[in-house]
Amino acid sequence: MQTIDVTPVVEARGISKRYGPTTALHDASFRVMPGKSHALVGRNGAGKSTLVSILTGLRAPDTGDVRFAGMAAPPLSDRAGWRKQVACVYQHATVIPGLTVAENLFINRQPGRAGMISWREMRRQARALLDRWRIDVAVDQTAESLSVESRQLVEIARALSHGVRFVILDEPTAQLDGIEIRRLFDRMRELQQEGVTFLFISHHLQEVYELCQAVTVLRDARHILTAPVADLPKTKLIEAMTGEATALNAIAASPSRRSAAQAALAMDDVSGLTYQSVTLAVSAGEIVGLAGATSSGRTEIAEAVAGLSCPASGSIRIHGQQLALGDVPAALALGVGCVPQDRHRQGLVLGQSIAENATMTISRGLGPMGFIVQSRRRVAARAAITRMGVVTSGPDQPVSALSGGNQQKVVLARAMASNPDILVLIDPTAGVDVRSKVQLLGIIEEQKQIGKAILLASGEIEDLRLCDRVLVMHHGKLVAEFSSGWDDHAMISAIEGVSSDVR
């Protein structure tokens, strides 16, 4: 019987990369087969970002090589050659907010003659491209008005227009709700049928099992395994990621010694579209974490406390006072400050200055009769810049000109500006550099020390380590509680539902 030799879409062979004394990747080899969704998983620092930078031609390996369809990768200087082989859609979109969808699709390669752009032809080609891949987005719509889901699809379409059939998705579900995740996965499956291959990077193993056919695990800068998803029990995958064996019955919820009567924040039997019968309490001087997969309901619960979403039933009390559900001004009035999930769409007005953004929640106190005294605003903004360690030329600098880490500091400054008793923090360190992450977590710890009650919903293990308690969500229900000092393996197992106690 003759066997068919299928050439990998991409193959990395013996890849190693060092940065000074730090080994970022050591002798990693793996291959991705055509028409598949191949997962790449590992804890932070495992080497995923380094591998992606090498697979996309942004970095050269110290040793080893990359091959596309059996052919050597282009030189790093040949950017056009790399764009024909691979594209990466990052967690935070790289589309230009002020440009239309059509302009983003054909940036730096607009159709036209004699140096004149044919806008009509560009819109026609953009519509044809989106129709070809069945992406329902208006070509004249500006990118800044798109949802996160639509921005990701536009980036995928742009990559496919270069002839790419290998697309890396870097945590694409991090800012999507459950319905959007389902739609994204449906589109990915359709594109797979059209011959597109995906490398799917995710922290959430249930997504790997739902979408992918193969998985590669990195741990401590080394390749640990590559295997078919169907042949790999979730317990073995967690063991490969953490280096620890699984004990299915080891997870037990640590009982809370705090009562709702003592709580600064109390939720009682709260239910919504993605969560059911949630009861929890957060005391002053305490950080309570909400952990779970992206679609577990953790984000929506936090948003309910901040008034960003409206539960269907149940009650939320702030210092014993009933909170009007789904009402942001009411939450602010009762002393709730919030860092929302998406700083670009929910946390910042990118066209305004640092001062305007940082003082948005206290504008009524910056002047008489609703008028803002600009000198007062600048004083307040300078104090926030100093307190948060924002790297900037001054309070009048546009917030859009800041790095991601400094933008997030401005969002946190805005949440803290009114001196709220309760802080709701949703993925507060997502998409920031390591230094900014350390600074942000330090500020959060300081807020706890001065008596703030903090509800922290995050998919980042490093964020959750800051918490006094972590409540784990699974399929919309609270299933486990951990006191501080938990180990990674037990936490990941609870998040992924790998326990007899997690249903």
C-alpha positions in Angstrom: 0.0 0.0 0.0 1.4 3.3 -1.0 1.7 6.0 1.6 1.1 9.7 0.8 3.9 12.0 1.9 2.4 15.2 3.1 4.8 18.1 3.4 4.4 20.3 6.5 3.2 23.9 6.0 5.9 24.9 8.4 8.7 23.1 10.2 11.0 24.3 12.9 14.1 22.3 13.3 16.5 22.5 16.3 15.6 26.1 17.1 17.6 27.8 19.9 17.6 31.4 21.0 19.4 33.2 23.7 19.2 36.8 25.0 22.4 37.4 26.9 22.5 34.8 29.7 18.8 33.9 29.3 17.8 30.9 27.2 14.5 31.8 25.5 14.3 28.6 23.4 16.4 25.5 23.4 16.6 23.0 20.6 12.9 23.2 19.8 11.5 21.3 16.8 7.9 20.8 15.6 5.9 20.8 12.4 2.4 22.0 11.4 0.5 20.0 8.9 -1.7 21.6 6.2 -5.4 22.3 6.7 -5.2 21.9 10.5 -5.6 24.0 13.6 -2.4 23.3 15.6 -2.3 24.5 19.2 0.8 26.0 20.9 0.5 26.0 24.7 2.7 26.7 27.7 2.9 29.0 30.7 4.3 32.5 30.4 8.0 32.3 29.8 7.8 28.9 28.2 9.1 30.2 24.9 5.9 30.7 22.8 6.6 34.4 22.0 10.2 33.7 21.0 9.1 30.8 18.7 6.4 33.0 17.1 9.0 35.8 16.5 11.2 33.3 14.7 8.4 31.7 12.7 7.3 35.2 11.5 10.8 36.3 10.6 11.1 39.0 13.2 14.1 37.3 14.9 16.7 34.9 13.6 17.4 31.7 15.6 20.9 31.3 17.0 20.8 27.7 15.8 18.3 25.7 13.8 16.2 26.7 10.8 12.6 27.2 9.6 11.1 25.7 6.4 7.8 26.5 4.7 6.4 23.7 2.5 9.8 22.1 2.5 11.6 25.2 1.3 14.0 27.3 3.4 12.5 30.4 4.9 13.4 33.8 3.2 16.2 36.0 4.6 15.0 38.2 7.4 15.5 41.3 5.1 12.9 39.9 2.6 9.8 41.1 4.3 7.6 40.6 1.2 8.8 37.0 1.1 7.8 36.4 4.7 4.4 38.0 4.2 3.7 35.4 1.5 4.4 32.6 3.9 3.0 33.5 7.3 0.9 36.1 9.1 0.3 36.6 12.8 -2.9 38.1 14.3 -1.9 39.4 17.7 -4.1 39.7 20.8 -4.3 43.5 20.2 -5.1 44.3 16.6 -2.5 45.9 14.3 -5.1 47.6 12.1 -4.9 51.4 12.0 -7.9 52.8 13.9 -8.5 55.9 11.8 -8.4 54.1 8.4 -11.3 52.3 6.8 -11.5 48.5 6.4 -10.6 48.9 2.7 -7.6 51.1 3.5 -6.3 48.7 6.1 -6.7 45.7 3.8 -4.6 47.4 1.1 -2.2 49.6 3.1 1.0 50.3 1.1 -0.4 48.5 -2.0 -3.4 50.6 -3.0 -4.6 50.1 -6.6 -4.2 53.0 -9.0 -2.2 54.5 -11.8 0.6 57.2 -12.0 0.8 57.5 -8.3 -3.0 58.2 -7.9 -5.0 55.9 -5.7 -8.2 54.5 -7.2 -10.5 54.6 -4.2 -13.4 53.0 -6.1 -11.2 50.1 -7.2 -9.8 49.6 -3.7 -13.3 49.4 -2.3 -14.3 47.0 -5.0 -11.3 44.7 -4.4 -11.8 44.9 -0.6 -15.5 43.9 -1.0 -14.5 41.0 -3.3 -11.8 39.9 -0.8 -14.2 39.9 2.1 -16.9 38.2 0.1 -14.3 35.5 -1.0 -13.7 34.6 2.6 -17.3 35.3 3.8 -16.4 38.0 6.2 -19.3 40.3 6.9 -17.7 43.8 7.4 -18.5 47.0 5.6 -15.5 48.2 3.6 -16.1 51.9 4.4 -16.3 51.4 8.1 -13.4 52.7 10.2 -11.3 50.2 12.0 -11.8 51.9 15.4 -15.5 51.3 15.2 -15.1 47.6 14.7 -15.6 45.0 17.4 -12.5 43.0 18.5 -13.9 40.0 16.6 -14.3 42.0 13.4 -10.8 43.5 13.6 -9.3 40.0 13.9 -11.2 38.9 10.9 -10.1 41.9 8.9 -6.5 41.0 9.8 -7.0 37.4 8.7 -8.4 38.6 5.4 -5.5 41.0 4.9 -3.1 38.1 5.4 -5.0 35.9 3.0 -4.9 38.6 0.4 -1.1 38.2 0.3 -1.5 34.6 -0.6 -0.7 33.4 3.0 -2.3 30.1 3.9 -0.6 29.8 7.3 -1.9 32.1 10.0 -0.7 32.4 13.7 -3.5 33.5 16.1 -1.9 34.8 19.3 -4.6 34.4 22.1 -7.4 35.5 19.8 -10.1 34.8 22.3 -8.6 36.9 25.1 -11.0 39.8 24.5 -14.0 37.9 23.1 -17.2 36.8 24.8 -18.6 33.3 24.5 -20.8 34.0 21.5 -17.9 35.7 19.6 -15.6 32.8 20.4 -18.1 30.4 18.8 -18.3 32.5 15.7 -14.5 32.8 15.4 -14.1 29.1 15.7 -16.8 28.5 13.1 -15.0 30.9 10.7 -11.7 29.1 11.4 -13.2 25.7 10.6 -14.6 27.1 7.3 -11.2 28.5 6.4 -9.6 25.2 7.2 -11.9 23.7 4.6 -10.5 26.2 2.2 -6.9 25.1 2.9 -5.9 27.6 5.6 -3.7 26.3 8.4 -3.7 27.9 11.9 -1.2 27.9 14.7 -3.5 28.7 17.7 -2.0 30.1 20.9 -4.1 29.9 24.0 -4.0 29.6 27.8 -7.4 27.8 27.7 -7.2 24.1 27.2 -10.9 23.7 26.6 -10.5 25.8 23.5 -7.6 23.5 22.3 -9.8 20.4 22.7 -12.8 22.1 21.0 -10.9 23.5 17.9 -7.5 21.9 17.3 -6.3 18.6 15.8 -2.8 18.7 17.2 -1.0 20.4 20.1 2.6 21.4 20.9 3.7 22.1 24.5 6.6 24.3 25.5 7.9 24.4 29.0 11.0 26.2 30.4 12.1 27.1 26.9 12.0 23.5 25.7 9.8 21.5 23.4 8.0 18.9 25.6 5.7 17.2 23.2 3.6 17.4 20.0 0.7 15.0 19.8 -2.8 14.6 18.3 -5.3 16.3 20.6 -7.6 13.2 20.3 -4.9 11.0 21.8 -3.9 13.3 24.7 -6.1 13.3 27.8 -6.4 16.7 29.4 -4.6 15.4 32.6 -1.6 14.5 30.5 -1.6 17.9 28.7 -1.7 19.7 32.1 1.1 17.5 33.3 3.2 18.4 30.2 2.6 22.1 30.8 3.4 22.1 34.5 5.8 19.2 34.9 3.6 17.8 37.7 1.5 14.6 37.8 -2.2 15.0 38.1 -4.2 14.1 41.2 -7.8 14.3 40.1 -9.2 14.6 43.6 -6.6 17.0 45.0 -8.7 20.1 44.3 -10.9 21.2 47.2 -12.5 24.6 47.7 -11.0 26.4 50.7 -13.8 27.6 52.8 -14.1 31.4 53.2 -14.0 32.8 56.7 -15.6 36.0 55.5 -19.3 36.6 55.7 -21.5 38.8 53.4 -22.3 41.0 56.4 -18.7 42.1 56.7 -18.2 42.5 53.0 -17.6 45.7 51.1 -18.9 43.9 48.0 -21.5 41.2 48.2 -23.2 39.3 45.2 -26.1 37.1 46.1 -27.5 34.5 43.7 -26.6 36.6 40.6 -27.3 35.0 37.2 -26.8 36.3 33.7 -26.4 35.0 30.1 -23.1 33.3 30.8 -23.2 32.6 34.5 -25.6 31.1 37.0 -26.3 31.6 40.8 -23.1 33.4 41.7 -22.7 34.3 45.3 -19.4 35.9 46.5 -18.1 38.5 48.9 -15.0 40.8 49.0 -13.9 42.4 52.2 -12.0 45.7 52.6 -8.3 45.1 52.3 -8.8 41.9 50.3 -8.1 40.9 46.7 -10.4 38.2 45.4 -9.6 36.7 42.1 -12.0 35.3 39.5 -10.3 32.6 37.3 -11.6 30.6 34.5 -11.5 30.1 30.7 -12.5 33.0 28.5 -16.1 31.7 28.2 -16.4 30.7 31.9 -18.3 33.9 32.9 -15.6 35.4 35.0 -15.4 38.6 32.9 -19.2 39.1 32.8 -19.4 38.7 36.6 -16.9 41.5 37.1 -18.6 43.7 34.5 -21.9 43.3 36.4 -20.3 44.8 39.5 -19.1 47.8 37.5 -22.4 48.3 35.8 -21.0 47.4 32.4 -23.5 44.5 32.0 -26.9 43.8 33.5 -27.6 40.5 35.3 -30.9 38.8 34.7 -31.5 38.2 38.4 -29.9 38.4 41.9 -28.6 41.3 43.9 -25.3 43.2 44.3 -24.6 45.3 47.4 -21.9 47.8 48.1 -21.4 48.3 51.8 -24.9 46.9 52.3 -26.5 49.3 49.8 -28.3 47.8 46.9 -26.7 48.5 43.5 -28.9 49.3 40.5 -28.0 46.6 38.0 -26.5 47.6 34.7 -25.9 51.2 35.7 -22.4 52.5 35.4 -23.1 55.9 37.0 -24.8 54.2 39.9 -21.8 52.0 40.5 -19.4 55.0 40.4 -21.7 56.8 42.9 -21.4 53.9 45.3 -17.6 53.9 45.1 -16.8 51.3 42.4 -13.8 52.0 40.1 -13.2 49.8 37.1 -10.4 48.7 34.7 -12.4 47.2 31.8 -11.3 44.3 29.7 -10.4 46.3 26.5 -8.5 49.5 27.2 -8.8 50.6 23.6 -12.6 50.3 23.3 -13.8 50.7 26.9 -11.0 52.2 28.9 -9.6 55.1 26.9 -10.6 57.9 24.5 -7.6 57.6 22.2 -8.1 61.0 20.6 -7.8 62.8 24.0 -4.9 63.6 26.2 -3.6 61.8 29.3 -5.1 64.5 31.5 -8.5 64.2 29.9 -8.5 60.4 30.2 -7.1 60.2 33.7 -9.6 62.7 35.2 -12.7 61.5 33.4 -14.3 60.1 36.6 -13.7 63.3 38.6 -14.5 66.0 36.0 -17.3 67.4 38.2 -14.8 68.2 40.9 -12.4 70.1 38.6 -14.3 73.4 38.5 -17.6 75.2 39.5 -21.0 74.6 37.9 -19.8 71.8 35.7 -17.0 73.8 34.1 -13.5 72.3 34.1 -10.6 74.4 35.2 -7.8 73.2 33.0 -5.1 74.0 35.6 -6.9 71.8 38.2 -7.1 69.0 35.6 -3.4 69.2 34.9 -2.5 69.2 38.6 -4.6 66.1 39.1 -3.2 64.5 36.0 0.4 65.2 37.0 -0.2 63.6 40.4 -1.6 60.5 38.7 1.3 60.4 36.3 3.7 60.5 39.2 1.8 58.0 41.3 1.4 55.5 38.4 4.9 55.9 36.9 3.5 56.8 33.5 6.4 57.5 31.0 5.2 60.6 29.2 6.2 64.0 28.0 3.4 65.5 30.1 -0.3 65.5 30.8 -1.2 67.0 27.4 0.3 64.2 25.4 -2.3 62.2 23.5 -2.9 58.9 25.2 -2.7 57.2 21.8 1.0 58.0 21.7 1.8 55.9 24.9 3.0 52.3 25.0 0.5 49.6 26.0 1.8 49.5 29.5 1.6 53.2 30.0 -1.9 53.3 28.5 -3.0 50.7 31.0 -1.5 52.8 33.8 -3.7 55.7 32.7 -6.8 53.4 32.7 -6.0 52.3 36.3 -5.4 55.9 37.3 -8.8 56.8 36.0 -10.3 54.0 38.0 -8.6 55.2 41.2 -9.1 58.9 40.6 -12.4 59.1 42.6 -10.8 57.2 45.5 -13.3 54.3 45.3 -13.7 51.8 48.0 -14.0 48.9 45.5 -11.9 48.2 42.5 -13.0 45.9 39.7 -10.0 44.9 37.6 -10.6 42.9 34.4 -7.4 41.5 32.8 -5.4 44.4 34.3 -2.0 43.4 32.9 -3.1 42.0 29.5 -0.9 43.0 26.6 1.7 44.9 28.6 5.4 44.5 28.9 7.0 42.7 31.8 8.2 45.9 33.6 4.7 47.5 33.3 3.1 44.3 34.6 5.3 44.3 37.7 4.5 48.0 38.3 0.7 47.5 37.8 0.6 44.6 40.2 2.6 46.6 42.7 0.0 49.4 42.5 -2.8 46.9 43.0 -1.1 45.5 46.1 -0.7 49.1 47.5 -4.4 49.6 47.0 -5.1 46.5 49.0 -2.8 47.6 51.8 -4.7 50.9 52.2 -8.0 49.0 52.6 -9.5 48.8 49.1 -11.7 45.8 48.3 -10.5 44.4 45.0 -12.2 42.0 42.6 -9.7 40.8 40.0 -10.9 38.8 37.0 -8.0 37.5 34.9 -6.7 34.7 32.8 -3.1 35.4 33.8 -1.7 33.1 36.5 0.7 35.8 37.5 -2.2 38.2 38.3 -4.0 35.6 40.4 -1.0 35.1 42.6 -1.6 38.5 44.1 -5.0 37.4 45.4 -5.9 36.4 48.9 -8.5 34.0 47.5 -9.2 32.8 44.0 -12.7 31.7 42.9 -12.7 29.4 39.9 -15.5 29.6 37.3 -16.3 26.7 35.0 -19.2 26.7 32.5 -20.8 29.7 34.3 -20.6 28.3 37.8 -18.3 28.8 40.8 -16.7 25.4 41.2 -13.7 25.9 43.5 -12.0 28.3 45.9 -8.3 28.6 46.6 -6.5 30.4 49.4 -3.2 32.1 48.7 -0.3 29.7 48.2 -2.0 27.4 45.7 0.1 25.6 43.1 -0.2 26.1 39.3 -1.1 22.5 38.6 -4.1 22.5 40.9 -5.3 25.9 39.6 -5.0 25.0 36.0 -6.8 21.7 36.6 -9.7 23.5 38.3 -9.9 26.0 35.5 -10.0 23.2 32.9 -12.5 21.1 34.9 -10.1 18.3 35.5 -11.3 17.3 39.0 -14.0 15.1 40.4 -15.1 18.3 42.3 -15.5 20.4 39.2 -18.6 19.7 37.1 
